[in-house]
Amino acid sequence: MLDKPVVTLNTLTKALYRKNIDETSQLVAACDEAISSTLLDERRQWIISHYNPYADSRCAEGMLAAAADYISRHDVPDRCRPDLWRKYVSIKTFGRIKRNN
């Protein structure tokens, strides 16, 4: 997603945008090919445009604007009730909270 050439060693995935090598002796040649290859560059650009079209360094601003819009339309709830899965994970991780009344 950072539009940088990627070279992997013995990877199982068949990604479109990276150069995979089988031996470490191929590293220098693979790096040179990954940097100069227009095909890998085009594939990286395709991945970036389809997975993250908003790579204009204003993502946080858009997220905050969307959150402000949601709050203005729906207001902030008085109390947030976690779902069952979150409760289970929390109790499993931290144990039950003992309240002193």
C-alpha positions as CSV (number, residue, x, y, z in Angstrom):
1,M,0.0,0.0,0.0
2,L,3.0,2.3,0.3
3,D,3.9,1.9,-3.4
4,K,7.3,0.3,-2.7
5,P,8.8,-2.6,-4.5
6,V,8.5,-5.8,-2.4
7,V,10.7,-8.9,-2.6
8,T,9.7,-12.0,-0.7
9,L,11.5,-15.3,0.0
10,N,9.7,-18.6,-0.3
11,T,6.2,-17.1,0.2
12,L,3.2,-19.3,-0.2
13,T,0.9,-16.6,-1.5
14,K,0.9,-15.7,-5.2
15,A,0.6,-11.9,-4.9
16,L,0.4,-9.9,-8.1
17,Y,2.6,-7.0,-7.0
18,R,5.7,-8.6,-5.5
19,K,8.7,-10.5,-6.6
20,N,9.2,-13.9,-5.0
21,I,12.5,-15.7,-4.9
22,D,13.5,-19.2,-3.8
23,E,17.1,-18.6,-2.8
24,T,18.9,-15.8,-1.0
25,S,21.5,-15.7,-3.8
26,Q,18.8,-14.2,-6.1
27,L,18.1,-11.2,-3.8
28,V,20.2,-8.6,-5.6
29,A,18.9,-9.4,-9.0
30,A,15.3,-9.6,-7.7
31,C,15.7,-6.2,-6.0
32,D,16.9,-4.7,-9.3
33,E,14.1,-6.3,-11.2
34,A,11.5,-5.1,-8.6
35,I,12.7,-1.5,-8.8
36,S,13.0,-1.4,-12.6
37,S,10.0,-3.5,-13.7
38,T,7.1,-1.6,-15.1
39,L,4.9,-4.6,-14.9
40,L,5.3,-4.9,-11.1
41,D,4.8,-1.1,-10.9
42,E,1.5,-1.3,-12.8
43,R,0.3,-4.2,-10.7
44,R,1.2,-2.3,-7.5
45,Q,-0.7,0.8,-8.8
46,W,-3.7,-1.4,-9.6
47,I,-3.7,-2.9,-6.0
48,I,-3.4,0.5,-4.4
49,S,-6.2,2.0,-6.6
50,H,-8.6,-0.9,-5.8
51,Y,-7.8,-1.3,-2.1
52,N,-7.1,2.2,-1.0
53,P,-8.3,4.9,-3.4
54,Y,-8.0,7.6,-0.7
55,A,-4.2,7.6,-0.3
56,D,-4.1,11.4,-0.4
57,S,-2.7,11.9,3.2
58,R,-6.2,13.2,4.3
59,C,-7.6,9.9,5.5
60,A,-7.7,10.9,9.1
61,E,-9.5,14.1,8.2
62,G,-12.1,12.2,6.3
63,M,-12.6,9.7,9.1
64,L,-13.1,12.6,11.6
65,A,-15.6,14.3,9.3
66,A,-17.5,11.0,9.0
67,A,-17.5,10.5,12.8
68,A,-18.7,14.1,13.3
69,D,-21.5,13.6,10.7
70,Y,-22.6,10.3,12.4
71,I,-22.7,12.0,15.8
72,S,-24.6,15.0,14.5
73,R,-27.3,12.6,13.0
74,H,-27.5,10.0,15.7
75,D,-26.1,11.6,18.9
76,V,-23.7,9.9,21.3
77,P,-25.3,7.0,23.2
78,D,-25.5,7.4,27.0
79,R,-24.0,4.0,27.6
80,C,-22.3,1.7,25.2
81,R,-23.2,-2.0,25.8
82,P,-20.6,-4.4,24.5
83,D,-21.8,-7.4,22.6
84,L,-21.5,-11.0,24.0
85,W,-18.3,-11.8,22.2
86,R,-16.5,-8.7,23.5
87,K,-17.7,-9.5,27.0
88,Y,-16.5,-13.1,26.7
89,V,-13.0,-12.0,25.5
90,S,-12.8,-9.3,28.1
91,I,-13.7,-11.7,31.0
92,K,-11.4,-14.4,29.5
93,T,-8.5,-11.9,29.3
94,F,-8.9,-9.9,32.5
95,G,-11.2,-11.9,34.7
96,R,-14.5,-10.6,36.2
97,I,-14.5,-7.1,37.7
98,K,-15.2,-7.1,41.4
99,R,-17.3,-4.1,42.5
100,N,-17.1,-2.7,46.0
101,N,-20.5,-1.4,46.9
